[in-house]
Amino acid sequence: MMSRMRFARRWALLSCLFCALLVGGSAVFGVWTERGLSDYGENPDRIKTMPYLYSAASQETLSDQEHEVESAGLVPPSTLVDTSDAIVIGRFDGNRSFGYETCAVELTVTDVIKGIDIAEGERVAVYEQMSVGPMKGAESWEIYDPEGYAAFLEYLGCGDSDGAPLVVEPSETPFRDGMVPFLDGCEYVLFLNEQEGHDDVTGESVRDARYVLVRSPYARLPVSDGLPVAVLQSRTDFVTVEEAAGLAHIVADERAERRYVDTRRALFEELEIAVRSA
């Protein structure tokens, strides 16, 4: 009986030590990850020169037909206004905060089109949903398209790579197809949904974003007509974060380009927003 009690106590002690090591290791990893990611926010010029691995939007992704986009979990343009908790025009002034596989940006509201709990001049944080890190799928790209991968490495100027190159990637969701990073000093029409559990944003940090973009490729539209829609192929047309931010959207072909431009014009007319010249 006594031996069983001693065994139970030892087992309990070992279990506690294991849990403590697990929690401690997780905390160290979290701090290490956070510090590494914070370095990018503190050095925005480093981010601008990194390759941006976009996924070009197709005509189907940009469709205004409800049955086509709802099957992909997207909000069709016809219901975008009603679906949004808030619609604002916001200016991005370059403030980004990186977390694990995501990024939040802070924008200053210059006009409120819809929303009762948001005011002009307020700073709001929105998830940009892009991440910095070793490129996902580098090994498979190298195996199935060695020439394309070699061209990408040549573009990076690193020749043969010992590991996956460091890149900026948008999250893998259909509504992110074609979206590009926010451009410093540019104003955007933002269609937003409020996140559950967030009552306020202090402006001191953008790590706890109050809003997320509505699940639509039209959820953020540049007000200026100076940002072009680019027809690019992801395996041959390489761009940096800075180059991508200078675009309105990235599309796969001319049909998708026409669809994007026509739908953006229709949304601006519905909201009575005047396109501003660059």
N, C-alpha and C positions, 0 to 999 in steps of 0.2 A: 504493500500500500504506500509506504513512504517513498519507495523508488519511483512509483508512478507519479506521485506528487512532485518529486524532484524533476522528473522528466517533463512534466507539464510546465513547471516554472521555467526550466531551461528553454523549452520550446516557445513559451510566451516571450522570454527575453530575446531569443534569436529573431522572433517575428518582429518585435519592436525595433531591433537594430536594423533589420532588413528594410522596414518601412521608413526608418529615419534616413538610411542611405539612399533609398529611392527618391524620397522627397527632396533631400539635399542635392542629389544629382540633377533632378529636374529643375530645381531652382537655379543651380549653376548654369545649366544649359540655357534656361530662359534668359538669365542675365547676359550670358555670352551672346545669344542670338539677338537680344534687344540692343546691346551695344553695337554689334556689327551692323544691324540695320539702321541704327541711329546715325552712323557715320555717313550714310548716303544722304540723309536729310540735312546734315550739317555741311555737306559738300555737294550742292546741287549741280555744279559744273561737271562733276564726275558722272553723275547720272545722265546728263545731256549727251555725252559722247558715247554712251553705251549702246549696243545694238538693240533695237526694239523688234521683238518677234511677234508681229501682228498676224491676225487671221482675217483675210479680206472678206467683206460682206457680200453675200450672193443676192441675186434678185429675189430668191425665196425668203431669205432672212428679212429683207427690206419690204416685203409684200404688204399691201394694204388689205389683203383678203383675210378675214378673221380665221377661217378654217385652216389656212396655211400657217399662220404664225402662232395660233393658240396651241397647236399640237407640239410646238417647240417650247411651250411655256412662256411665250412672249405676249406683251400687250399690244394689240393692233392699234395703228395710228388713229382710227376712228373713235376709240375709247380712251386715248391717252390723256386727254384733258380731264375727263371725269374720274379716271383712276388715280390721278395725282392728288396727294394731300396738299402739296404746295407747288406753285409754278413761279419761279423767280428768274430775274436776270442777275447773274452774279459775275464779279470780276475776280479772276485768279491772279494773285500777287506773288506766287512762287513758293508758298508755304506748304511743304509736304511732310508727312510723318509716316515712316515705314514700320509695319508690324510683320508678323509671320505670314507670308504669302498674301499680303494685302498692303494697301497704302491709302491714307486719308489725305485729302487736300482741304484747304481752308479758302473760302471765297467770301468776298464782301458783297452783300446784296445791294444792287443799285436800283432795282425796281421790283415791286411785288405785283404779280398778275393774279395769283390765287393763293389763299392761305390766311387764316385769321390770327395765327400765333407766330408770325414772322414779320419783321419790319425792315424798311429801307435803312441801310447803314449797318445792319447787324452782320456779324461774321458767322457763317455757318460752315460746319465740317461735313464733307461728303466722302464716302468711300469711292476711291478711284479704281479699286480692284485690279491692281497690277502688282507684280512682285519682282524682286531682284534676287538673283541667285544663279547657280549653275543651270545651264540649259537642260530642260527636260527632253528626253528623246534624242539626245545627241548621238548615242551609240547606234540606234536604229537608223538614223539619217545617214550616218557614216557607212553603214552596211548596205542599205538599199539604194542610196544615191551618193556614191563616193565622190563623183565629180561635183555635184551640187554642194556637198559638205566641204570639199576642198576649196570651192569658190567662196564659201562663207568664211572659212578660216583665212583665206587670202584677203577678203574684205576687212576682217578684223586685224590683219597685219600680224598674226601670231603663228603662221605656218602650221606645222604639226602641233596639235594640242595634246598634252599628257592627260588632260581631263576635260570635262564639259566646260566650255567657255562661259564666262559670266555675262548674263544678258538680263534684259527687262522683258517680262512677258505679261500679257493680260491674262486674267483668269479664264478657265476653259468653260465658258457658258455662251450659248448662241447670241445673247443680246450684246455681248462684248465684241462680236465680230465687226471689224472695221473701225472700232473706236480707237482713238489716239489719246496720248497724254494731254492734259490741259496746257495751254500756252500762256506764259507769263504776260500779264497785262491785258489779256483777251477777255471779252465778256461773252457769256454763254446763257442761252435760255435753258433752264434746268427743270425737269419734271421729276419731282421728288416724292418719296414715301417716307414717313417718319418711322424710325426704328422703335420697336417696343422696348420699354425699359429705360429710355433716355428722355429725361424731362427738360434738359437744358444743356447748352454748350457755353462754357465760360469764355472761350477765346484764348485761354492760356495754353491750351494744348488741343491738337486735332486728333488725338489717338482714339477718343470715344466719339465717333461720328454720330451726329443726331439723325442724319438723313442718309438714305440710299437712293440711288437712281432707280426710277421705275424700270421694270424689265422690258426695255425697248431699245432698239438701235437709235431711236430718235430722242432718247431721254436727255441728251445734252447737245445743243445746236449752237454753233458760233453765230453771234449776231452780225459780225462783219462778213462782207462778201469777199474779203481779201484772202481767205483760206480756201484753197482749191480742194475739190474731191479728186483723189488720185486713184487711177486704175493700176494696181500693182499685183505681182505674183510673188507669194511669200518665199518661194524657193530660189528665185532669181533676182528679185528686186529688194535689195537690203537698205535699211534706213536706220539712222540713229534715233534716239529718243527726241532730240532737238528737231530733227527733220520731220519726224512723225507729228510732233506737236504743232508744226506749221501747216498742217493739213486739217480740213474739216472732217474727212472720213476716208477710209480706204476701202475700195470696192474691187470686185473680181473682174468685172467687164463693163462695157459701155451701157448695157441694158440696166445693170444695177446702178450705175451712175445716174442715169435718167430717172430711175425710180426714186432714188434718194433726193435728188434736187427737186423733183415735182412734189414729193410728200413734204419736204421741208418748207417749200413755198406755200403749200396748202395750210400747214400748221401755223405759219407766221400770219397768213391772212385771217385764219380763224381767231387768233389771239390779238390781231391788229398790231402786230409788231413790224416796225419798219426796219428793213435791212440797212445796215450802216456801211457806207463806203470805207474802204481801207485808207 
